Every structure is written in structure tokens, then in C-alpha cells.
């Protein structure tokens, strides 16, 4: 793609999210979401492959549906109350409608089924943008409206953690596994969103760091399925030894960084007298941890078969560990000891 066009599209991506972040008016927020959607569509379709075009079409239809529902609910709210302010959403039906529209846009279960199919049709760089940056604007609107129907967020959160873990068990394609991982992590954010918005933001930032590390690792290894992980040690031995730690951090295994948000969220749910919800969420994390363990086992303990279809690439050029990847990997692995300082800042 022409670098000027790439710059324009990436600038529009940033602009759309910034407009939604900064807006108090529903029309401005909707406009930011639309700019975001229109900016990423050319990036998704740049491969000129039938799967990429199919994924782009699915994504456009889903996002258009979510945006139309959101615009309808905000127009109805303005008609009933005379208010366009985002924080003046008091009608329970309209608040529920907007929550479901935003859940559809970010891929929360049970409105998640587009996410694995779309991510599977994209390259890893565009998939990284879709899994991280594209979630920020709808999540910021969810934080602002503070849905009055608390049970809806709990149901969305628990369903997402369960389906995100269950759906990834039977997958061999890495991009689909990462899509279900995204669904599960968003579920954890929804569980605590109404009780501690700052903890939701912290969880999102840690999730972005972990996902960035994993996507870039797979991109450097040219890995798209589980079988290709078995030969990654011939390409990047140092990074192959670190990748299991990134995977286990995504699964929430102590003493890695990914354990911190799950620990704090479970603690907050217990404080709110939602111990059964916390128990179900913690057990659902075991499902996710299983397929992360399977990926780790494949990378570190399986020797690729030396046949015509799986010949080891002995003479490939070795990739260097880039600085952003090194920083995000360190954050993904080593942040747990500063949890008390983060907890103190969250309570301020």
C-alpha cells in the first residue's frame, strides 16, 4: 500500500478514537466510531484475497449494525429527554440497547461470532489493530454511560469468559485462538466495569500489552497455526523461550503480569458480595489456560517432523528482538510485584 495512503488511514484511525474519547455529544461519539470503521476497512482489504474481502464485508456489516442501533437509541433518548449528553442516559430500555450495540461492536458474547471469522481472514498486523485499538472507543462509551442494568453487564461478562475459554479449546488456527482470548478478556472487563472503572482501564492496558507481544511474536515467526509453532525455535530461539511466558501471562498464571487484573477483579467482585460470579469467572479462566498451555507445549517440547511438508527452515535469516516487543514482553512478564502500588493508586 502507498505510504501516504497508509499514513492517512492510520491518522484517521487515531482521529476517530480521539473524537469518541473527547465527545460528550452522542452524534460526535457516533461520528468517531464511523471514522474508525471506515479507516480500518481499506487496511483489512489490502491483501486482495477472497478471505480478506469476506472478513472486511462481515466486519463492515456488523459495525454498521452496531452504529445504526447506537444512533437509533441516542436519537430516541434525545427525543424523550431533550438531552444529547452521553452521561444523561437514564432510560433503562435505551441504555440496554446502547450497551448491546457497543457489545456487538467490540465482540462480547453472545454477540461475538463475527470476531473469530473476521480475525482469521486478516494478516496479523491488521488483526492486532482490530483486537486492541478498535476496542478502545466503544469501551470508553461504556465507561461513560455506566449502564443502569447491572445484571446485563454481569451476564455479558460471564458469558464472554465462558465462551472465550470454551471456543478456543478446539482451534488450531492461532488467529481464532487470539479472537477467543479477546472475547474472554473483554468479559473480565465487563464484570468489573460498573464497580471499578479504573480497574477496567488497567485490565485493558495490560491486555493490550500482552496481545501486542503475542501478535508481534507470531508475525516475526510467520506462524498462523499450531503446527508452525513447532519450528519456531529454528527461527528465533530467544523469543521462543520467552513466548510461553507471554502465553501463560495471558492465561492469568501467577507470578506473571496477567494474574494481576484477574486477582484484583475477583477481589472486587467478592467485596461486592458476588462470590458465585467470581467463582464461575475463575473456573472459566482454566479453560483459557488450557489452550495457552497447549500452545506453550507445542512451542517448547515438540520437535517438528522432518518430512517434505514440515522441513525445518535451517537457513532462514534470524529476526532481531525489536525494542517495542522487548518492552511489551517485559511488561507482560514482570509487572506483578508493583501490584500494591497500583492498588493504592486505584483506591485514590
N, C-alpha and C positions, 0 to 999 in steps of 0.2 A: 504494500500500500504506500502511496505517496506520503512522504514525511509531513508535508503541510496538511494533508487531509487527516493523518493520524493525530497531529497536534490539535487540529480544530475539534475533532471528535472527543479527545481526552479532555480538552478545555471545557467542552460542552457538558461532559460527564461531571466534572468538578463544579461547574456553574449550576447545573440542575440541583445537585445535592445541597450546595450552599444556599440557593434560593429557598429550598424547603426548610433548611435549618433556621434561616433568618426570618421566616414569614410568620405572621400572626393571622393572616387572612387566608381563608380556605382556597380562594382562587389562585393566589400566589403559590401556595403549597402544591396544589394540583398542577400548576404550570411547571414547577420544578420537577415533579415526578414525570411529567410528559417529556420534558427536555432530556431527562435521564434515559428514559426508554428509547427515544428517537436517536440519541447519541450512540447507544451501545449496539443498535441493530446493524449498522454497517460493519462494526468490528466483529460481530458474530457471523456475518455472511461473507467475510472476506476470503474464506477458503475456497469458495466456488465448488463445494462438494454437496451432493444431494442431502447428506445427513446434516450438514451445517445449515443449509437452506430450510430444511424441515424444522430444525431446532429453532431457527430465527422466527419462522412463521408461528410456531407454537408459543414462543415467548411473547411475540407481539400480541397475539390474540388474548393470552392470559393477562398481560399487563393492561391492555385496552379495556378488558372486562373489569379489572380491579379499579382502574382510574375512572371508568364510567359510573361504577357503583359508588365510589367515593364522591364524585361530583354530584350525583343524584342526592346522596344523603346530606351533603353540605348545603345544596340548594333548598332541600326540604327544611333543614334546620333554619336557614335564613328566612324562609317563608313563614315558619311557625313562630320564631322568636325575634326576627329582625336583626339577628347578630351573625356576622361573618367571622367573628373571632374564634380561633381554634380551641381556646381554653373555655369557651362558653358552650360546650356540648353537654346539655343536661337531659335531653330526651332519651330515654333508655333504648327505644327501638332504633333510633338513628345512630346512637353510639355503638350499638351492637352491629349495625350494618357497616359502619365505617371500620370497626375492629375486624370484621370478617373480610372486608375489601383489602385492608392492609395485610391481613394474614395470607390472603391469596397472593398478594404481590411479593411477599418475602418467602412464601413456600412453607407455611406452617401446616402440619397435618390437622385435619384430613384434607386440606386443600393443597397438598404437596405433590400430587402425582406428576405434575409437569416438570418438576425440578430435576429428577434423575435423567429423564429423557432429553431435556434440553442440554444439560451439562455434558451428557455423553456425546452430543453432536458437535461440541466446541473443542478448540485447542485449549491447552492448559492455561495459557496467559489470559485469554478471554474468560475462561472458567473461573480463574482467580478473581477477576473483577466482578463477575456475577455472584460469586459466593461471599464476597466481603463488601466491596464498595456499594453495590446495589441494594444492600440490606439497610444501609445507614439512614437514608431519607425516610422510608416507611417506619423504621423503628423510632426515629425522632418524633414522628407524628403520634405514634402510640404512647410515647412518654408524655407528650403534651396533653392528649385528651384524657388520660387516666380513666379508662373505661369504668363506668359505674357498675357494670355486671361483673363482679369479681369471679363468679363461678365460670363464666365463659373463658377467662384467661387461664384458670386452673385446668379446665377441660382441654383447651388448646395445648397447653404446656405438657400435660401428662400424655395426651395422645401423640404429640410430637416426639417426646422422649421414647415412648414405646415403639412407635412405628419407625423412628430413626434408627433404633437398635435392631428391630426385627427385620426391617427391609434390607439392611446391609449384610445380613448373615449369608445370604445365598448368592452374593455377587462375586464375579471375577474381574469386572472392569473397575479400574481404580477411580475413574471419574464418577461412576454411580455410587461407589462406596463413600466418596467425599461428599456427594449430594445428600446421602442419608445421614452422614455425620453432621452436615449443616442443619438438617431438619432437627436432629436430636439436640444440638447446642442451642438452637433458637427456642426449643421447648423449655430448656432450663431458664433462659432469659424471661420467657413469658410467666413462668411460675413465680418469679420474684419481682416482676415489673411493678405491680401495684403496691408492694410493701417497701421496696428499697430501689428507687430508680438509679441511684448511684452505683449500686451493686450490679444492676443490669448493664450499665455502661462499662463497668470494669470487666464483666464477663465477655462483653462484645469485643473489647480491646484485646483481651487475652486470646479469644477465639481467632481474631484477625491475625495476630502474631503467629499462632500455631498453624493456621491454614496457609498463610504466606510461606512459611518454612517448608511445608509439605508439598505444596504445588510447585515451588521452585526446585525442590529436590527431584520430584518426578520429571520436571521439564529438563533438568540437566542430565538425567539418566535416560531420557527418551522412553519412559515407562508409561504404558497405558493399561496394562493388565497385570494380574498377579504373577503369571509365568515370567514376564520380562523382569520382575524384581530379582529373580534368582541369579541373573547375570550382572546385576548392578555392581557387584564387588570387583569386577574386572574393569569397570569404567571409573568409579570414584570410591576407592577403598575407605578413605577417611570419612566421607559423607555417609557411606553405607553403614559405618559403625555408629554414627550419630542418629540416623533416621529412626531406628527402633525407639530411641528415647523420645523423639518427636511424636511418634505414633502412640506410645504409652502415655505421653502427656495429654494428647487429645482424648485418650480414653479416661483420663482423670485418675491415674495411678500415683499415689504418693511415693517418693517425695518430690515429684515433678510439678511444674507450674500449673498444669491443667487440673490438679487436685484442688487448688485454692478456690476457684469460683464455686465448684460443687460443694466443698466444705462450708463456705460462707452461706450459700443458698440453702443448704439443708439446715444450718443453724438458724437462719432467719425464718424458715418455714416452721421449725419447732417452736420458736418464740411466738409465732402467730397461731399456735395450737393447731397446726396442720401436720402432725406427726405421720398420719397414714399417707398423706400426699408425699411427704419427704421419703417415706419408706419405699413407695412404688417408684419414685424417681431414682432413688439409689439402686434399686434392683434392676431397673431398666438400663442403668449405666453399665451393668455387667454384660448386657447383650452387645453394646457398642465395644466394650473392652475385648470381647471375644474376637471380633473380626480385625481389630487393631493388632491383637496378639498373633492372629493368623498371618497378617502382612509382615510383622516383625520376624516371625519364624521363617517365612519364605525368604526374606532378605538375608538372614544371618546363618541359617542352618541347612539350607538346601543347596546342593551343587547341581547346576544345570546339566541336563543330559547332553552328551556330545554327539548329537546326530545332525542331519542336514538341516532340520528346521530349528535347532537350538544351538548352533555353533557359537562358541564363545568369541566375542569381539576382542581378541587379544591386542590388536593393533589400533584400536580407537584412540584418538587424542584425549588425554586426561583433562577433565574440566577443573577449573580452579574454584575454590570456595569464595564466592563474592562477598563483599562487606555487608550489604543488606541481609543476605542469607545468614551470615555468621552472627550478626546482631540479633536477628529474629530467633535464630536457633538458641542462642544463649538465654534470651528472654523466655523462650518456650520451656527450657530445661531448669533454669536456676533461680526462678523468682519466688519460690515458696518461702524462703527464710525471711522475706520482708513482709509477710502477711500481717504481723501485728501492727506495723506502721500503716499499712493500707487500711486495716480495720479501724485504726484510730482516726484516719482521715475521713473514712466513710461515716463515722458517728458524729463528726463535727457539724 
